[in-house]
């Protein structure tokens, strides 16, 4: 049963501005728990984006909209039109790679974290195809070129998640969250870009149950 989710989406909260690294870490950890669980069930979300992250009455965040994943559809339709969201699409999805796996979701999660820290998406354009081509060919602007207060260690973690080659990314969402947490603890990141939107909260998977609160590492 889908819980009542009256407190909007991450997309709506991003309109208020960037999140602090500390608030970002809270949300990333919960999203990573939910994603690792879905990936262990053999499911790749394929359409991670802020509008698919919803907040409930108690502040908990829910990972929603598994439509593309559950239908086992690629990011492109038969006509060649993008089915996923270009701004969050992994390079392999953009290339219509049939072997898309969990690391595609990790790339999309990296885009979300990039946007949470800087307030903007790394790849933008007037038309969808321009954005898709940038996902394939362009490196994202350095986070510190947008906000110099972001610690170098956090920037390196996010860029690692955004590697074009899947072999160069974090191999699990939990690895991404753990590296972000370690970088956060080694810097003065909690003082950067404070966000007062009460963003933190446990993330659960609204489409799959039962879900462990925290998954053991492999």
Steps between C-alpha positions, in 0.01 A plus 500: 500500500637837401534723808361850511775738380383857566832680527596530137802385307871564500449696177275744685751540780782564254313810383592652838871468424791261560522269797783493750736204462372369834136496386611354168679220684186413697290466186774322304542237771130418501475497122801271485332258742186491287692463174726224630189310604332538158822406324529187712154409370633530145316826431659811345289813548610667171327832571646643819429873533402744776129488409505125574622557857198580718468595867240363741324642802785405732768645275606163362592497132365238262652384174208492256401428140647168395296502177791468258684253723207269562412491133864408425512772237807676370534876528397538136174409333484309172475832317831609648351756738653523846279333763716594796574855614787648293641712784548185714565244226816289517727490192426132443125567507550783252690259276212250520726243661294189574731399785403791725548395863501642853792729417269698274291587808821597681579749222151648526540519877825686443315756287246547779773550761680745268179702471438489874846642573513765226137585430536426128513199272843421349364452147248743356373599158210651310390164359512148640741365238761762589489384861517134395811566291662682790434200724688285250792726411549785750658503843293678766618843613693481824273555797746749644472711185139558606550512876867536608401417860431138412791294638727336244446158658123519446546622144723201423241256636219644288713505185593136564130413493473686167773308317400430139633144515292284735816322616635829635194580716409378845376147456218529753292788631620412849861550389405847374331594827788365710759697300290816529470451876875447534574813296250696707671398823840602365390855412314800636214420264214523755542879505452538124174622341259432787152388405204542733239293315511207746623285215650216697296189571514128456456386145289194438402327183135577434460232234671201661447332835621380737809721500778480758582834663864450415657234284818317598793557272596223257 
